[in-house]
Amino acid sequence: MRAYVDAVREQGIEFTVAAETEHRVSLMPLVLAGVGLAVVTDSWRDVARRLGSRVLDIEPETTLDIALVSRRGSLSPAAAAFVSSAISAADG
């Protein structure tokens, strides 16, 4: 999200960052307390609405490149199942 905010600033849009946190669970309490607004992933949309926030789509739409990272060698059964599911989803 920080990369998106930096890109907006590079386009000449001026704003002040009131607070910045690496702890995602802190975002909604800060927004609801009136500290400012937050740029979040789509997975936060429903939670934000349920908590009483106004949720707006960002135009134009953006993408977030992500990667799955694991240790080399054997994985726990849960981790192996997750990797298998992620690979299946990416192939489908």
N, C-alpha and C positions, 0 to 999 in steps of 0.2 A: 504494500500500500504506500510505503514511503516513496518508492520510485514513481508512482502515479502522481503523488502530491508534488514531488520535485519537477516532474514534467509539466504540470500545470503552471508552476512558478516560472519555468523556462519560457513558457508561451507569453509571458508578460502579465499574467494575472497576479495581482498583489493581494496578499492576505497575511495575517499574523497567526503563527502557530501558538496557541494558548497553552497546550500541554501535549506531551508526547510520551507514550508508554510502550514498552515491549510486552506488557501483560494484557492480552486481548480481553480478559475478563474485566479489566478496569475501564474499557471504552464506554460501555453503556451507562454505568453509574456517572461518569464524567459528563456525557451528553445530557442525561436526564437531570443532572444538577445545574445545567446551564453553562458549563464551561465552554462549550462550542459544539462543533459537529464532528463527525467521524466518517472517514472513507473506509468501508469494510467490504469483505467478500459477500457474495450472494447468500452464503450459508447463514449469515446473521440476519437476513431480511425478516423472517418470521418471528424470531426472538425479539428483534427491535420493535416490530409492530405490537406484539403481545405486551411489551413493556410500556407502550404508549408513545413511541417515537413516530415521527413522520419519516417515511422512507421514500426516497426519490431515486429513479434510475439516473445513471450518469450517461450523458450523451457527448460524444459518440461512445458506443460500447467499447470496452477495453478487454484485453485478455490477460490472464495471469499464467505464465509458464511455471510449471511445477515439476518436480522430479521425485522419484521414489529412491531412497537411499537405504541400503542395509549393509551389514557387515559381510565380509567374504566368508565362505565356509558354511557350516550347518546353521540353520535357523531353528528357533523354537517352533513347535507345531502351529501356534497361533500366527507367528510371523510368516511362516511358509504359506499358510492358508491365505493370509492377506496379500502376499506377493502374487500368488496364483490368481486370486480374484482381480487384482489390479492389472495384471497382464491380460487376462481374459477381457476385461472392460476396455482396455486400450486397443486390443485387436478387433473388438466388435464395433 
